[in-house]
């Protein structure tokens, strides 16, 4: 993508969704970077917070009227569920007429705003329906040095060279609103199942992989080693489930004799369904 493209494309039609839990130390920084990316609106899904995350996000939006709102849950939603909640909130809110949605994490550090701007420009420049990220190192090392979930997707999509290295579970992801005409936002609660449905869609959706996103922004190295292991277990299980749906196999999270549960058991799909029912929305 040319340097000029990142300055030509407007993002006023883009809504950013941020799922946040106990992120008082980073949420204001993340929101400030979101403003730098020139998007039109933002929704923070605060869930299970025992700190000032909700208050800080609400105060931020008061300083920038019309740009965003907070959707608060007293209980934790578990990983990714907030993506679906935030998308439904944006679709149903009359002030947010977004044509694009992108999902970022609440604990990112560094000046990622301009890079997110470029990422969104790339999605629109390529006329993508969904733009995932693919880390450069995925292509330079053997399978033993790359994440197992990425490797699993690579094997399944080996004939689609343009999708090699696709990391379906990582943020950011950019989704064109038209995708939700075919695939309910509900499936965002599970990145593997969402990706599988995108790949199954007929006529095919235009799926692209960004090679430019810097890994320095994604992930929080301050998390404990046990958290990192459990998160990786979640990603592997999500890949196994997604690929089972894609290939028509019985669904499950077992791979190589192990059940890869991770944080999947913490996903509060029941709360997501309750939220959907408040809008009387179908799956």
Backbone as numpy.savetxt, mean C-alpha at the origin, in Angstrom:
# Nx Ny Nz CAx CAy CAz Cx Cy Cz
11.54 7.59 -17.01 10.69 8.77 -17.01 11.57 10.01 -17.01
11.24 10.97 -17.81 12.03 12.18 -17.89 11.86 13.03 -16.65
12.89 13.84 -16.39 12.83 14.75 -15.25 11.67 15.72 -15.40
11.41 16.13 -16.63 10.34 17.10 -16.87 8.98 16.55 -16.52
8.80 15.23 -16.72 7.48 14.64 -16.50 7.01 14.82 -15.07
7.98 14.75 -14.12 7.59 14.85 -12.72 7.07 16.24 -12.37
7.32 17.23 -13.25 6.87 18.58 -12.97 5.65 18.96 -13.80
5.34 18.15 -14.82 4.23 18.46 -15.70 2.94 17.86 -15.18
3.01 16.66 -14.61 1.82 15.94 -14.20 1.29 16.46 -12.87
0.00 16.77 -12.83 -0.63 17.24 -11.60 -1.08 16.06 -10.75
-0.99 16.21 -9.44 -1.45 15.17 -8.52 -2.63 15.63 -7.67
-3.30 16.68 -8.12 -4.45 17.18 -7.37 -5.59 16.17 -7.35
-5.54 15.18 -8.25 -6.56 14.15 -8.31 -6.16 12.90 -7.53
-5.12 13.00 -6.72 -4.58 11.84 -6.01 -4.83 11.94 -4.51
-5.29 10.85 -3.93 -5.51 10.77 -2.48 -4.50 9.80 -1.87
-3.82 10.24 -0.85 -2.87 9.40 -0.13 -3.56 8.78 1.09
-3.37 7.48 1.26 -3.93 6.77 2.41 -2.78 6.35 3.32
-2.88 6.71 4.59 -1.84 6.36 5.57 -2.49 5.63 6.73
-2.09 4.39 6.96 -2.53 3.67 8.15 -1.52 3.95 9.26
-1.98 4.42 10.41 -1.06 4.84 11.47 -1.48 4.28 12.82
-0.50 3.73 13.52 -0.73 3.26 14.89 0.46 3.68 15.75
0.19 4.46 16.76 1.24 4.92 17.68 2.42 5.51 16.92
2.12 6.45 16.04 3.14 7.04 15.18 3.36 8.52 15.49
3.22 8.89 16.76 3.33 10.31 17.10 4.71 10.88 16.79
5.73 10.03 16.75 7.07 10.50 16.47 7.36 10.77 15.00
6.50 10.26 14.12 6.77 10.38 12.68 5.62 10.94 11.86
4.41 10.95 12.40 3.25 11.28 11.56 3.31 12.70 11.00
3.79 13.67 11.77 3.85 15.04 11.25 4.88 15.15 10.14
5.99 14.43 10.29 6.99 14.43 9.21 6.41 13.82 7.95
5.73 12.69 8.09 5.14 12.02 6.92 4.12 12.93 6.24
3.26 13.57 7.01 2.26 14.46 6.43 2.91 15.67 5.75
3.98 16.17 6.32 4.68 17.30 5.70 5.27 16.89 4.35
5.78 15.67 4.27 6.32 15.18 3.00 5.20 14.92 1.99
4.05 14.50 2.48 2.90 14.31 1.60 2.53 15.64 0.94
2.54 16.71 1.70 2.25 18.04 1.15 3.26 18.38 0.05
4.51 18.00 0.26 5.56 18.27 -0.74 5.35 17.50 -2.04
4.58 16.42 -1.98 4.33 15.63 -3.19 3.19 16.17 -4.03
2.55 17.26 -3.55 1.53 17.99 -4.31 0.28 17.16 -4.61
-0.11 16.28 -3.68 -1.34 15.51 -3.88 -2.54 16.35 -3.46
-3.73 15.87 -3.85 -4.93 16.64 -3.58 -5.50 16.44 -2.20
-5.38 15.23 -1.66 -5.98 14.95 -0.36 -5.28 13.79 0.32
-5.60 13.61 1.59 -4.94 12.59 2.39 -5.89 12.11 3.48
-5.90 10.81 3.72 -6.68 10.25 4.81 -5.75 9.44 5.71
-5.78 9.75 6.99 -5.03 9.00 7.99 -5.99 8.06 8.71
-5.71 6.77 8.65 -6.52 5.79 9.37 -5.78 5.48 10.67
-6.14 6.19 11.72 -5.52 6.00 13.03 -6.22 4.83 13.72
-5.44 3.85 14.14 -6.07 2.66 14.73 -5.26 2.16 15.91
-5.97 1.90 17.00 -5.32 1.37 18.20 -4.28 2.29 18.79
-4.39 3.57 18.57 -3.37 4.52 19.05 -3.52 4.77 20.55
-2.41 4.70 21.24 -2.36 5.02 22.67 -1.48 6.24 22.91
-1.24 6.98 21.85 -0.41 8.18 21.95 -1.14 9.34 21.29
-0.41 10.32 20.79 -1.01 11.53 20.24 -1.14 11.52 18.72
-1.04 10.35 18.09 -1.10 10.28 16.64 -2.35 10.94 16.09
-3.51 10.57 16.61 -4.78 11.11 16.11 -4.85 12.61 16.30
-4.46 13.09 17.46 -4.49 14.52 17.75 -3.55 15.29 16.83
-2.35 14.77 16.63 -1.37 15.46 15.78 -1.84 15.52 14.33
-2.38 14.41 13.83 -2.86 14.40 12.45 -4.03 15.35 12.27
-4.95 15.35 13.23 -6.11 16.25 13.15 -5.68 17.71 13.18
-4.71 18.02 14.03 -4.21 19.39 14.12 -3.53 19.81 12.83
-2.82 18.88 12.22 -2.15 19.17 10.94 -3.17 19.53 9.88
-4.24 18.76 9.80 -5.25 19.01 8.77 -6.00 20.33 9.02
-6.05 20.76 10.27 -6.67 22.06 10.55 -5.81 23.20 9.99
-4.51 22.97 9.92 -3.60 23.97 9.35 -3.69 24.01 7.84
-4.14 22.89 7.25 -4.28 22.80 5.79 -5.72 22.39 5.48
-6.67 23.30 5.63 -8.09 22.96 5.47 -8.39 22.34 4.11
-9.18 21.27 4.15 -9.63 20.64 2.93 -8.71 19.57 2.38
-7.50 19.45 2.93 -6.56 18.49 2.36 -6.76 17.09 2.92
-7.30 16.97 4.14 -7.39 15.62 4.69 -8.30 15.49 5.88
-8.43 14.25 6.32 -9.23 13.94 7.50 -8.67 12.69 8.16
-9.07 12.49 9.40 -8.66 11.32 10.16 -9.85 10.39 10.35
-9.65 9.11 10.08 -10.63 8.08 10.40 -10.04 7.28 11.55
-10.70 7.28 12.69 -10.11 6.70 13.90 -10.83 5.43 14.34
-10.04 4.44 14.72 -10.53 3.19 15.31 -9.86 3.02 16.66
-10.61 2.67 17.66 -10.03 2.49 18.99 -9.17 1.23 19.06
-9.48 0.25 18.21 -8.74 -1.01 18.21 -7.77 -1.07 17.04
-6.66 -1.80 17.19 -5.73 -1.99 16.07 -6.40 -2.77 14.94
-6.13 -2.38 13.72 -6.71 -3.05 12.56 -5.84 -4.17 12.02
-4.56 -4.18 12.41 -3.64 -5.14 11.82 -3.12 -4.62 10.49
-2.09 -5.27 9.93 -1.45 -4.75 8.72 -2.40 -4.68 7.53
-2.31 -3.58 6.80 -2.95 -3.37 5.50 -4.45 -3.11 5.53
-5.13 -3.47 6.60 -6.58 -3.27 6.66 -6.93 -1.80 6.50
-6.10 -0.92 7.05 -6.34 0.51 6.94 -6.31 1.03 5.52
-5.62 0.33 4.62 -5.61 0.73 3.21 -7.02 0.64 2.64
-7.69 -0.46 2.95 -9.06 -0.64 2.47 -10.00 0.36 3.12
-9.87 0.53 4.43 -10.72 1.48 5.16 -10.56 2.88 4.59
-9.32 3.32 4.42 -9.06 4.66 3.91 -9.57 4.88 2.51
-9.48 3.85 1.69 -9.98 3.96 0.31 -11.49 4.10 0.29
-12.18 3.29 1.08 -13.64 3.44 1.17 -14.02 4.81 1.70
-13.27 5.30 2.69 -13.57 6.62 3.24 -13.43 7.70 2.18
-12.38 7.60 1.37 -12.16 8.59 0.31 -13.24 8.51 -0.77
-13.60 7.28 -1.14 -14.61 7.10 -2.19 -15.98 7.62 -1.77
-16.25 7.58 -0.46 -17.57 7.97 0.02 -17.63 9.42 0.49
-16.47 10.07 0.59 -16.45 11.44 1.10 -16.64 12.41 -0.05
-17.65 13.25 -0.02 -17.95 14.14 -1.15 -16.84 15.13 -1.48
-15.99 15.43 -0.51 -14.93 16.42 -0.76 -13.73 15.82 -1.47
-13.65 14.47 -1.49 -12.48 13.81 -2.06 -12.87 13.12 -3.36
-12.67 13.79 -4.48 -13.01 13.20 -5.79 -11.73 12.72 -6.46
-11.06 11.79 -5.82 -9.76 11.32 -6.30 -9.91 10.38 -7.49
-8.99 10.52 -8.44 -8.90 9.60 -9.56 -7.79 8.59 -9.37
-6.92 8.87 -8.39 -5.80 7.99 -8.06 -5.69 7.85 -6.55
-5.18 6.69 -6.14 -4.93 6.44 -4.73 -3.50 5.92 -4.58
-2.84 6.39 -3.55 -1.52 5.83 -3.25 -1.41 5.59 -1.76
-0.62 4.60 -1.40 -0.57 4.12 -0.02 0.87 4.24 0.49
1.02 4.93 1.61 2.34 5.11 2.20 2.28 4.72 3.67
3.46 4.56 4.27 3.53 4.13 5.66 3.70 5.32 6.59
3.27 5.14 7.82 3.28 6.25 8.78 4.62 6.44 9.48
5.57 5.53 9.25 6.85 5.62 9.95 8.02 5.95 9.03
7.72 6.40 7.81 8.80 6.73 6.89 9.59 7.92 7.38
10.86 7.90 7.04 11.74 9.01 7.38 12.41 9.52 6.11
13.10 10.65 6.24 13.77 11.20 5.07 12.85 12.06 4.23
13.43 12.75 3.28 12.67 13.66 2.43 12.07 12.98 1.23
11.07 12.12 1.46 10.52 11.31 0.37 9.49 12.03 -0.48
9.09 13.26 -0.08 8.03 13.96 -0.81 8.27 14.09 -2.30
9.42 14.64 -2.74 9.68 14.75 -4.18 9.75 13.40 -4.88
10.24 12.38 -4.18 10.30 11.05 -4.79 8.90 10.46 -4.96
8.02 10.74 -4.00 6.63 10.29 -4.16 5.97 11.03 -5.31
6.28 12.30 -5.45 5.81 13.09 -6.59 6.22 12.41 -7.90
7.50 12.02 -7.99 8.00 11.37 -9.20 7.37 9.99 -9.41
7.14 9.27 -8.31 6.51 7.95 -8.39 5.11 8.07 -8.99
4.34 9.05 -8.52 3.00 9.26 -9.04 3.04 9.71 -10.49
4.00 10.54 -10.82 4.15 10.97 -12.22 4.46 9.78 -13.11
5.27 8.87 -12.61 5.60 7.67 -13.38 4.36 6.83 -13.64
3.52 6.67 -12.62 2.28 5.90 -12.79 1.41 6.49 -13.89
1.30 7.82 -13.90 0.44 8.48 -14.88 1.10 8.52 -16.26
2.41 8.71 -16.27 3.14 8.73 -17.54 3.04 7.39 -18.25
3.08 6.30 -17.48 2.99 4.96 -18.04 1.55 4.52 -18.27
0.60 5.36 -17.86 -0.83 5.03 -17.95 -1.12 3.70 -17.26
-0.49 3.52 -16.11 -0.66 2.28 -15.36 -2.02 2.25 -14.67
-2.53 1.05 -14.50 -3.68 0.86 -13.62 -3.19 0.70 -12.19
-2.10 -0.04 -12.04 -1.46 -0.20 -10.73 0.05 -0.12 -10.93
0.71 0.69 -10.11 2.17 0.77 -10.13 2.70 0.25 -8.80
3.44 -0.87 -8.88 4.11 -1.43 -7.71 5.56 -0.97 -7.72
6.28 -1.26 -6.65 7.71 -0.99 -6.67 8.48 -2.29 -6.83
9.68 -2.18 -7.38 10.59 -3.30 -7.50 11.98 -2.81 -7.17
12.56 -3.34 -6.15 13.86 -2.85 -5.72 14.96 -3.32 -6.65
15.90 -2.43 -6.89 16.99 -2.71 -7.82 17.79 -3.94 -7.43
18.03 -4.11 -6.12 18.87 -5.22 -5.68 18.24 -6.57 -5.98
16.93 -6.58 -6.20 16.25 -7.83 -6.52 16.83 -8.45 -7.79
17.28 -7.62 -8.70 17.75 -8.11 -9.99 19.25 -8.43 -9.97
19.94 -8.04 -8.92 21.39 -8.15 -8.91 21.92 -9.30 -8.07
21.06 -9.91 -7.28 21.52 -10.95 -6.38 20.74 -12.25 -6.62
21.30 -13.32 -6.10 20.64 -14.61 -6.23 19.42 -14.67 -5.34
18.64 -15.71 -5.53 17.44 -15.89 -4.73 17.76 -15.89 -3.24
18.93 -16.38 -2.86 19.26 -16.53 -1.44 19.51 -15.19 -0.76
19.66 -14.13 -1.55 19.88 -12.80 -0.99 18.67 -11.90 -1.16
17.58 -12.44 -1.64 16.39 -11.61 -1.80 15.25 -12.16 -0.94
14.27 -11.34 -0.72 13.16 -11.76 0.12 12.39 -12.90 -0.53
11.98 -13.84 0.29 11.31 -15.02 -0.24 9.99 -14.70 -0.90
9.26 -13.71 -0.37 7.97 -13.38 -0.99 8.16 -12.82 -2.39
9.19 -11.99 -2.58 9.48 -11.45 -3.92 9.89 -12.58 -4.85
10.71 -13.50 -4.35 11.15 -14.63 -5.16 9.96 -15.49 -5.59
9.01 -15.72 -4.70 7.84 -16.53 -5.05 7.05 -15.90 -6.19
6.84 -14.58 -6.12 6.14 -13.90 -7.21 6.95 -13.96 -8.51
8.26 -13.83 -8.41 9.11 -13.90 -9.60 8.95 -15.24 -10.31
8.94 -16.32 -9.54 8.80 -17.64 -10.14 7.46 -17.80 -10.84
6.42 -17.30 -10.21 5.08 -17.43 -10.80 4.91 -16.57 -12.04
5.63 -15.45 -12.10 5.48 -14.50 -13.21 6.72 -14.49 -14.09
7.40 -15.63 -14.16 8.68 -15.69 -14.87 8.57 -15.32 -16.35
7.40 -15.51 -16.94 7.23 -15.19 -18.36 6.86 -13.72 -18.58
6.59 -13.00 -17.52 6.26 -11.58 -17.62 7.46 -10.77 -17.11
8.42 -10.58 -18.00 9.69 -9.97 -17.62 9.51 -8.57 -17.04
8.50 -7.86 -17.52 8.30 -6.49 -17.04 7.86 -6.45 -15.58
7.41 -7.59 -15.04 6.96 -7.63 -13.65 7.97 -8.29 -12.72
9.14 -8.65 -13.23 10.14 -9.28 -12.38 10.60 -8.31 -11.29
10.70 -8.82 -10.09 11.10 -8.00 -8.96 9.95 -7.26 -8.30
8.74 -7.48 -8.78 7.58 -6.78 -8.23 7.39 -7.14 -6.76
7.30 -6.13 -5.92 7.09 -6.33 -4.48 5.68 -5.85 -4.14
4.74 -6.78 -4.14 3.33 -6.39 -4.02 2.95 -5.92 -2.62
3.77 -6.27 -1.63 3.42 -5.95 -0.25 4.00 -4.64 0.25
4.87 -4.03 -0.53 5.54 -2.82 -0.08 4.85 -1.56 -0.58
5.01 -0.51 0.19 4.53 0.81 -0.22 5.71 1.61 -0.74
5.46 2.55 -1.63 4.14 2.99 -2.10 3.58 2.08 -3.19
2.29 2.14 -3.35 1.57 1.53 -4.47 0.63 2.62 -4.99
0.54 2.76 -6.29 -0.39 3.72 -6.89 -1.47 2.95 -7.64
-2.72 3.28 -7.39 -3.85 2.58 -8.00 -4.79 3.58 -8.66
-5.08 3.35 -9.93 -6.06 4.17 -10.64 -7.46 3.82 -10.14
-8.27 4.82 -9.94 -9.62 4.61 -9.40 -10.41 3.60 -10.22
-10.16 3.53 -11.53 -10.95 2.63 -12.37 -10.77 1.17 -11.96
-9.65 0.85 -11.31 -9.42 -0.52 -10.86 -10.53 -0.97 -9.92
-11.03 -0.04 -9.11 -12.06 -0.40 -8.13 -13.43 -0.61 -8.77
-13.52 -0.39 -10.06 -14.72 -0.78 -10.80 -14.77 -2.30 -10.94
-13.58 -2.92 -10.98 -13.48 -4.37 -11.20 -13.11 -5.13 -9.93
-12.33 -4.50 -9.08 -11.82 -5.16 -7.87 -12.18 -4.31 -6.66
-12.92 -4.87 -5.73 -13.36 -4.10 -4.56 -12.16 -3.66 -3.73
-12.18 -2.42 -3.22 -11.11 -1.96 -2.32 -10.92 -2.87 -1.11
-11.94 -3.63 -0.79 -11.87 -4.60 0.31 -10.59 -5.43 0.26
-10.19 -5.84 -0.95 -9.06 -6.76 -1.10 -7.72 -6.13 -0.79
-7.69 -4.82 -0.62 -6.45 -4.16 -0.22 -5.97 -4.60 1.16
-6.87 -5.18 1.94 -6.48 -5.64 3.28 -5.43 -6.73 3.21
-5.28 -7.36 2.04 -4.36 -8.49 1.85 -3.62 -8.26 0.53
-2.39 -7.76 0.56 -1.68 -7.43 -0.68 -1.56 -8.58 -1.66
-1.39 -9.80 -1.15 -1.27 -10.95 -2.04 -2.55 -11.22 -2.82
-3.69 -11.14 -2.14 -4.97 -11.38 -2.80 -5.32 -10.23 -3.75
-4.98 -9.00 -3.36 -5.22 -7.86 -4.25 -4.41 -8.01 -5.53
-3.13 -8.35 -5.39 -2.28 -8.52 -6.57 -2.79 -9.66 -7.45
-3.21 -10.76 -6.84 -3.72 -11.90 -7.61 -4.94 -11.51 -8.42
-5.83 -10.75 -7.83 -7.04 -10.32 -8.55 -6.70 -9.33 -9.66
-5.71 -8.51 -9.43 -5.26 -7.61 -10.50 -4.71 -8.40 -11.68
-3.94 -9.44 -11.38 -3.34 -10.26 -12.43 -4.37 -11.12 -13.15
-5.45 -11.48 -12.47 -6.50 -12.31 -13.07 -7.48 -11.53 -13.93
-7.53 -10.22 -13.75 -8.57 -9.41 -14.37 -8.55 -9.51 -15.89
-9.72 -9.69 -16.48 -9.89 -9.70 -17.93 -10.95 -8.68 -18.31
-10.68 -7.80 -19.32 -9.40 -7.67 -20.00 -8.31 -7.25 -19.04
-7.05 -7.54 -19.36 -5.96 -7.33 -18.41 -5.81 -5.88 -17.97
-5.50 -5.71 -16.72 -5.12 -4.40 -16.21 -3.67 -4.12 -16.61
-3.34 -2.85 -16.68 -1.97 -2.48 -17.00 -1.19 -2.36 -15.69
-0.40 -3.38 -15.39 0.40 -3.40 -14.18 1.83 -3.04 -14.52
2.41 -2.14 -13.74 3.77 -1.68 -13.99 4.58 -1.77 -12.70
5.90 -1.79 -12.86 6.82 -1.84 -11.73 7.78 -0.66 -11.82
7.84 0.11 -10.76 8.78 1.24 -10.72 10.15 0.76 -10.27
11.17 1.10 -11.06 12.53 0.71 -10.70 13.27 1.84 -9.97
12.61 2.96 -9.78 13.30 4.15 -9.29 13.14 4.41 -7.80
12.13 3.80 -7.16 11.88 4.13 -5.75 13.05 3.70 -4.88
13.50 4.58 -4.02 14.66 4.31 -3.17 14.25 3.55 -1.91
14.93 2.44 -1.60 14.60 1.67 -0.39 14.93 2.41 0.90
15.64 3.54 0.81 16.01 4.27 2.03 14.79 4.82 2.76
13.68 5.02 2.03 12.48 5.57 2.65 11.59 4.48 3.24
11.62 3.30 2.65 10.68 2.24 3.02 11.22 1.40 4.17
10.34 1.07 5.08 10.73 0.25 6.21 11.37 1.08 7.30
11.25 0.59 8.51 11.80 1.30 9.66 12.81 0.41 10.37
14.13 0.70 10.22 15.16 -0.15 10.80 15.17 -0.16 12.32
14.42 0.73 12.96 14.39 0.77 14.42 13.49 -0.32 15.00
12.71 -0.98 14.17 11.85 -2.05 14.66 12.71 -3.22 15.13
12.20 -3.99 16.09 12.96 -5.09 16.66 13.16 -6.22 15.66
14.16 -7.05 15.92 14.44 -8.18 15.04 13.26 -9.15 15.02
12.62 -9.34 16.16 11.47 -10.25 16.21 10.32 -9.72 15.36
10.12 -8.39 15.39 9.09 -7.79 14.54 9.43 -8.00 13.07
10.68 -7.79 12.71 11.09 -7.95 11.31 10.85 -9.38 10.84
11.17 -10.36 11.69 10.95 -11.76 11.32 9.47 -12.06 11.15
8.66 -11.54 12.06 7.22 -11.79 11.98 6.61 -11.10 10.77
7.13 -9.92 10.43 6.64 -9.21 9.26 6.99 -9.97 7.99
8.22 -10.50 7.92 8.62 -11.29 6.75 7.75 -12.53 6.63
7.43 -13.15 7.75 6.55 -14.31 7.75 5.18 -13.93 7.19
4.71 -12.74 7.53 3.44 -12.24 6.99 3.51 -12.11 5.48
4.60 -11.53 4.99 4.75 -11.29 3.55 4.81 -12.60 2.78
5.53 -13.58 3.32 5.63 -14.88 2.65 4.26 -15.55 2.62
3.56 -15.55 3.74 2.22 -16.14 3.76 1.27 -15.45 2.81
1.36 -14.13 2.72 0.51 -13.38 1.78 0.81 -13.79 0.34
2.10 -13.98 0.04 2.47 -14.40 -1.31 1.93 -15.80 -1.61
2.07 -16.70 -0.65 1.58 -18.07 -0.85 0.07 -18.08 -1.09
-0.67 -17.31 -0.30 -2.13 -17.25 -0.48 -2.50 -16.61 -1.82
-1.82 -15.53 -2.15 -2.11 -14.85 -3.41 -1.84 -15.73 -4.61
-0.72 -16.44 -4.58 -0.36 -17.30 -5.71 -1.28 -18.51 -5.80
-1.81 -18.97 -4.67 -2.78 -20.07 -4.70 -4.03 -19.64 -5.44
-4.50 -18.42 -5.17 -5.67 -17.89 -5.87 -5.36 -17.72 -7.35
-4.17 -17.20 -7.65 -3.79 -16.94 -9.04 -3.72 -18.22 -9.86
-3.28 -19.31 -9.24 -3.09 -20.57 -9.96 -4.23 -21.56 -9.75
-5.27 -21.15 -9.02 -6.41 -22.02 -8.83 -6.17 -23.16 -7.86
-5.25 -22.98 -6.93 -4.94 -24.01 -5.94 -5.71 -23.73 -4.65
-5.82 -24.73 -3.78 -6.46 -24.51 -2.48 -5.71 -23.43 -1.71
-6.46 -22.53 -1.10 -5.82 -21.42 -0.39 -5.24 -21.88 0.94
-4.18 -21.25 1.33 -3.52 -21.54 2.59 -2.21 -20.79 2.65
-1.56 -20.84 3.81 -0.31 -20.10 4.01 0.87 -21.05 4.26
0.71 -22.32 3.91 1.78 -23.30 4.13 2.73 -23.32 2.94
3.99 -23.24 3.25 5.04 -23.33 2.22 6.26 -23.99 2.85
6.76 -25.02 2.16 7.92 -25.76 2.64 7.74 -26.27 4.06
6.53 -26.80 4.29 6.26 -27.45 5.57 5.98 -26.53 6.73
5.85 -25.23 6.46 5.61 -24.28 7.55 4.42 -23.40 7.24
3.61 -23.12 8.27 2.51 -22.17 8.14 3.06 -20.76 8.40
2.99 -19.92 7.39 3.52 -18.56 7.50 2.38 -17.62 7.90
2.15 -17.51 9.19 1.04 -16.71 9.71 1.46 -15.27 9.94
2.53 -15.06 10.71 2.98 -13.71 10.99 1.89 -12.87 11.64
1.71 -11.67 11.12 0.69 -10.76 11.65 -0.67 -10.93 10.96
-0.78 -11.91 10.08 -2.04 -12.10 9.36 -3.20 -12.30 10.32
-2.94 -13.00 11.41 -4.01 -13.29 12.39 -4.50 -12.03 13.09
-3.73 -10.93 12.98 -4.13 -9.68 13.62 -4.98 -8.79 12.72
-5.18 -9.20 11.48 -5.97 -8.39 10.56 -7.45 -8.44 10.96
-7.99 -7.27 11.28 -9.37 -7.19 11.75 -10.31 -6.97 10.56
-10.49 -8.04 9.81 -11.39 -7.98 8.67 -12.83 -7.75 9.13
-13.13 -8.18 10.36 -14.48 -7.96 10.89 -14.77 -6.46 11.04
-13.77 -5.69 11.47 -13.97 -4.25 11.60 -14.06 -3.58 10.24
-13.32 -4.10 9.28 -13.42 -3.60 7.90 -14.83 -3.83 7.37
-15.37 -5.02 7.59 -16.72 -5.32 7.11 -17.76 -4.43 7.80
-17.59 -4.20 9.07 -18.51 -3.30 9.78 -18.46 -1.90 9.20
-17.25 -1.45 8.88 -17.10 -0.11 8.30 -17.78 -0.06 6.93
-17.61 -1.11 6.13 -18.25 -1.17 4.83 -19.77 -1.17 4.96
-20.26 -1.92 5.94 -21.71 -2.01 6.13 -22.30 -0.66 6.53
-21.50 0.18 7.16 -22.00 1.50 7.52 -22.28 2.34 6.28
-21.65 1.96 5.15 -21.90 2.61 3.87 -22.81 1.77 2.98
-23.15 0.56 3.46 -23.93 -0.41 2.67 -23.21 -0.72 1.37
-21.93 -1.08 1.51 -21.10 -1.37 0.33 -20.95 -2.86 0.13
-20.98 -3.34 -1.13 -20.76 -4.75 -1.42 -19.27 -5.06 -1.46
-18.94 -6.33 -1.33 -17.55 -6.76 -1.50 -17.17 -6.68 -2.97
